[in-house]
């Protein structure tokens, strides 16, 4: 997922927390609970980082498979099987 999407999700979650705190549905006090916001931002950043790494790795593997298919090193069935295994 992109950074913009994660940023939007974080803002929505924070807005919901503040809104629920305003109506005393949950007890969220900024002076007490602000570290939770930092933890959530950090977790989203980690997930985004590893998702990007995995996506890049899969993209690289796909290009290697397609290059081998184009060069005639593997046939179409083998390429399909390898792509499905990703």
C-alpha positions as CSV (number, residue, x, y, z in Angstrom):
1,X,0.0,0.0,0.0
2,X,1.1,3.5,-0.7
3,X,2.2,6.0,2.0
4,X,-0.9,8.2,1.1
5,X,-3.3,5.3,1.8
6,X,-1.6,4.5,5.2
7,X,-1.7,8.2,6.1
8,X,-5.4,8.4,5.3
9,X,-6.1,5.3,7.4
10,X,-4.1,6.7,10.3
11,X,-6.0,10.0,10.1
12,X,-9.4,8.2,10.0
13,X,-8.5,6.0,13.0
14,X,-7.3,9.1,15.0
15,X,-10.5,11.0,14.0
16,X,-12.6,8.0,15.2
17,X,-10.7,7.8,18.5
18,X,-11.2,11.5,19.1
19,X,-14.9,11.4,18.1
20,X,-15.6,8.4,20.3
21,X,-13.7,10.0,23.2
22,X,-15.8,13.2,22.7
23,X,-19.0,11.2,23.3
24,X,-17.5,9.2,26.3
25,X,-17.8,5.9,24.4
26,X,-14.1,5.3,25.0
27,X,-11.8,7.2,27.3
28,X,-9.1,8.7,25.1
29,X,-7.2,11.5,26.6
30,X,-4.5,13.1,24.4
31,X,-2.3,13.9,27.4
32,X,-2.3,10.3,28.4
33,X,-2.7,8.4,25.2
34,X,-0.5,10.2,22.7
35,X,2.2,7.5,22.7
36,X,-0.4,5.1,21.2
37,X,-0.6,7.4,18.2
38,X,3.2,7.1,17.7
39,X,3.0,3.3,18.0
40,X,0.2,3.1,15.4
41,X,2.2,5.3,13.0
42,X,5.3,3.2,13.5
43,X,3.3,-0.1,12.9
44,X,1.8,1.3,9.7
45,X,5.2,2.4,8.6
46,X,6.7,-1.1,9.2
47,X,3.8,-2.8,7.4
48,X,4.2,-0.4,4.5
49,X,8.0,-1.0,4.3
50,X,7.7,-4.8,4.3
51,X,4.8,-4.8,1.8
52,X,6.9,-2.6,-0.6
53,X,9.9,-4.9,-0.2
54,X,7.7,-8.0,-0.9
55,X,6.1,-6.4,-3.9
56,X,9.5,-5.4,-5.4
57,X,10.8,-8.9,-4.8
58,X,7.8,-10.5,-6.6
59,X,8.1,-8.0,-9.5
60,X,11.7,-8.9,-9.9
61,X,11.0,-12.6,-9.9
62,X,8.2,-12.1,-12.4
63,X,10.5,-10.2,-14.8
64,X,13.1,-13.0,-14.6
65,X,10.4,-15.7,-15.4
66,X,9.1,-13.6,-18.3
67,X,12.7,-13.0,-19.6
68,X,13.4,-16.8,-19.5
69,X,10.1,-17.4,-21.4
70,X,11.0,-14.8,-24.0
71,X,14.5,-16.3,-24.5
72,X,13.0,-19.8,-24.9
73,X,14.7,-21.2,-21.7
74,X,11.3,-22.3,-20.4
75,X,8.0,-23.1,-22.0
76,X,4.7,-21.4,-21.4
77,X,3.4,-24.0,-19.0
78,X,6.5,-23.8,-16.9
79,X,6.2,-20.0,-16.8
80,X,2.5,-20.2,-15.8
81,X,3.4,-22.7,-13.0
82,X,6.2,-20.5,-11.7
83,X,4.1,-17.3,-11.8
84,X,1.3,-19.1,-9.9
85,X,3.8,-20.2,-7.2
86,X,4.7,-16.5,-6.5
